[in-house]
Amino acid sequence: MQQKPHILVCNDDGIEGEGIHALAAAMKKIGRVTVVAPAEPHSGMSHAMTLGTPLRIKKFLKNGRFFGYTVSGTPVDCIKVALSHILPSKPDLIVSGINYGSNTAINTIYSGTVAAALEGAIQGITSLAFSLTTYEHADFTYAGKFARKLAKKVLLEGLPSDTILSANIPNIPESQIAGIMITEQGLSRWEEDAIERNDMFGNPYYWLNGTLSLLDDTVRKDEFAVRQNYVAVTPISCDLTNHSYINTLEQWNLQK
């Protein structure tokens, strides 16, 4: 009998986030699962790592039963610690999520969920990131089902060594999903503000706030696609080079 694939599950919302429990449950239907996640929420951490401070690993129980391990650090820390100190060998697949809120357009750069998957790719492991496009009244039913479907397909087909898939799933019933769209990272960005308040001593402090401004107008771009009720699946690479600009830059003759 062929052994089931070993799947490492991580996120950036922390091990108590509802999304990671939905994702782990979905993955258990197709493989052996190990959960390693931040002890606390680490949204917006991107590819941050903990340096100069020790990391601590603890077992986490759900309803009195072992669920997984917590790491006192970022999502990327979790992947590194899992591979070096928790797992006896590399897993067949890393899945990250299911995140609260979309990780489209500029959010892709900020996302700890996406960063965990990218760290997996850096370590030579096929990796996926999943996000639910809401911050409230989340229903992970269809998101978990789609995550399982995509994971099974990727385990069968594989991915390029430097590429992950980032899936953004609308928070609507499956019957209202318009379809699955293969997308590009869009240009939509945050229009941000910092709300100033005063503490009890009269000293100012600030809360970052903002809204995501839609700057795309085609379903081939991730944020626009999810707003049209499509599941957006975007191939993401670690390579940040603007390849189309290299020839122009070479004409600057910087060696003179």
Buried (B, 14 or more C-beta within 10 A) or exposed (E): EEEEBBBBBBBBBBBBBBBBBBBBBBBBEBBEBBBBBBBEBBBEBBBBBBEEEEBEBEEBEEEEEEBBBBBBBBBBBBBBBBBEEBBEEBBBBBBBBBBBBBBBBBBBBBBBBBBBBBBBBBBEBBBBBBBBBBEEEBBBEBBBBBBBBBBBEBBEEEBEEBBBBBBBBBBBEEEEBBEBBBBBBBBBBBEEEEEEEEEEEEEEEEEEEEEBBBBBEEBBBBBBBBBEBBBBBBBBEEEEEEEEEEEEEEEEEEEE
